[in-house]
Amino acid sequence: MDLTALAQEHPDHARRAACIRTLALDAVAAANSGHSGMPMGMADIATVLFEKHLKFDAKAPDWPDRDRFILSNGHGSMLLYSLLYLTGYEDMTLEQVKNFRQLGAITAGHPEYGHAKGIETTTGPLGQGVANAVGFAMAEEFLRAKWGKKLFDHYTYVFAGDGCLMEGISHEAIALAGRQELSRLVLIFDDNGITIDGKVEIADRTDQKARFAAAGWDVFECDGHDPADIDRAITEAKASPRPAMIAAKTHIAIGHAAQDTAKGHGALTDAAQLQAAKAAYGWTAEPFEIPSDLKAWWEGVGAQGRAAREEWETRLALLSDGKKAEFARAFGRELPKKLSATIKALKKQTSDAAPKVATRQASQQALEVINPILAEHIGGSADLTGSNNTDTADLGTFTPEDRKGRHIHYGIREHGMAAAMNGMALHGGVRPYGGTFMVFTDYARAAIRLSALMGLPVTYVMTHDSIGLGEDGPTHQPVEHLAMLRATPNLLVMRPADAVETAEAWEVALMQKTTPSVLALSRQGLPTVRTEHKTKNLVAQGGYVLAEAEGKRQAILLATGSEVSIAMAARDLLQAEGIGTRVVSMPCWELFEEQPEAYRKRVLPGGPVRVAVEAAIRFGWDRWLFGERGRREKSGFVGMHGFGASAPAGDLYRHFGITAEAVAEKVKSLL
C-alpha cells in the first residue's frame, strides 16, 4: 500500500503514523545525524502494535506483566523515542526528542537501557535484540509456570531488520526459540530489501521466511503499510503455538525522495526533501509539533493498559504475605537471608575436609547448596553441561513440557546463550547463569560486553581456564582471555584458587545487582589452600594475604586460580632458604582495586620483591607488580608468553616453566 492509498483508506491511521515519521525526520535533521528511514518505514506497524496489541501502561513502565517491546534494529531509535513521547512516558519529553543524540540527553543514538523508561534493552550491535527477546520470552514462560497466568501472561515483540537477521547471533537465537516453542514471542521483520551498501541482494539471497520455518517458527506475512493487514498478521501470530515471525513488506523512508534506496537508511537532512516528505504525508505542523488531537489520541493509547495493570495489582495483593515478599525479593534482586549462612557452612566443611578438586567441580558443589535456596536461579550450558558442571539435582530441565525446569540446554550457541541470559536478567524475576569453556568467551564477547554496559547481574561460568586443560591444545587454551575480560568496565572477573574461594566467588556474584561476573574455573584438580576457616568472604576483598612471611619479608608472590598452590609451594622452597615470602591470592582484581588504599597498602607494601604467577599472558599484571608501591626492577612474572600446546597439563606447566622451582628462582634473581 502506498501513501495515497493509505491516506484514502485509513486517513486517521495515516495521520497517527505520520506523527512518528515527522518526529524522526525532525530529530535526525536537528542532530544532523541518525537513521531516518527505518522509523519512517515501520511507523505503520508500530502504530497498529501499540494501538491494538501491546499491553502496557505509560505511567507504570516497570509493571512486571507488561508486554515487552524490543527494537533490535536499534539504529532506528527515533521510532522508539517517538512512541515513548507520544504515549506519555514521563521522562521522554519533547525537549529530550529535540536533543536526539546530544550529550546528556536520554535519547542516545541507539536505545540505551537505563537511560529512559520503556527502553527494555540496549540495542546497538545488530541481532542482540533478537537474542535478548528469546531470553525475555523464556523468562516469561518460566514465571508463568511458577506464579500462574494471573501474574504472568504477556508477549514479547521484537522488531528486526535485514542486518539483525544477517548477523550470526540471529541463527543461534531463532533456533533456540524454535526448539523451546516460545509461543509468546513475535518477531516482526522489516522486509524492505535495503542495507547501507544497497539492495540486500548484493550480499544475501536467504529466504528468511523459509529459514524461520526450518527452525520451528510459524511464519506470517503482511503489507507493512496496510493497518488492517498488519492487525490480521499480529492477531494470527499471537495465536500461534510456536514462536511467530511476521515478514512485513515495507518501503524504507516511505514518502521521501530516498524511498527504497540505500540513502534512505541514513540521515535524511536535506530541507527541501524533508518538506516534500511531510507534504506527502499531508503534514502542515511546524517542526517537532504534534497537533493536540493527535497527541491526545496517542496518550490515550498509552493509558489503555491502566485497567489491566490495576487488576493485576489487585491479584498480586491477594497473595499471601510470604508469597508477596518472595515476589518482591526476586524482582528486587535480593538474596534469601539464609543463603549467606549456608555458604559459610559449605566453606567450613570444605576447609576441614581440604579436598583436591577442580574449581569447576567446586562450583557445582556450591550450586548444590545455592540452587535449592535461590528459587529464581536459572542455569544452563552451551552443550558442555558435564564439563561446566552447571546442573544440579534439584533443577530439572527447561523444556516445552516442563516450564518450571531451571536448567537450559542452550546447544552449541555461546553467543546466543549469553545474549538470551541478558534478556532473562532484563525481564526480571530470574537470575541467569550459564557455562562454556573460557576460550569461547570470544564467541560470547559482544553479549558479555552488553551485560557490563547495561549493568546486568549475569553470571558466566567459564571453565577450562588455562593450559591446565591439557590435551585439547592451544585452540582451547585461553591465554589472553583473562586480560580481555579484565579490560572490560563493570565486569567482575573471579579466578578462585580452591573450593573455598569458589564458594565465596559464587556469593560475590550473587550479591551483585548491577554488575555481571565471570567465574574462571579450572579443569584440573586443585588442592585446598584455605585450610583455616574464615567466616568473612575474602574473595569480596579481591586480594588478601593467604600466607605470611616467616622472618623478614623479602618477597611477595601474587597469584590467581590454579597458580596459587604453585605460589604456596614456591614459598616453601624460599622459606627453606631463609627468604621470608608472603603469598597474596588475588581472585578478583576489580574488587581489590575498589578497596581503600590503606588496605591495599597492607597487602602490597613497598619494599619486597614481587613476582606474579598466572598461566596466562602478563598483560595487566604490571599494575600490581610495580604500580602500587612496587619497583620495576624488583618485579617479575611467571606465566605464558605465547599460545599453549597439546599435552597433559603437568607436562605443559613444566614445558612453559610455570613451576614452584621457576617461581623461586625468579624471586632469587631479583633479590
Order of alpha helices (4+ residues) and beta strands (2+ residues): alpha-alpha-alpha-beta-alpha-alpha-alpha-beta-alpha-alpha-beta-beta-beta-alpha-beta-alpha-beta-alpha-alpha-alpha-alpha-alpha-alpha-beta-alpha-beta-alpha-beta-alpha-beta-alpha-beta-alpha-beta-beta-beta-alpha-beta-alpha-alpha-beta-alpha-beta-alpha-alpha
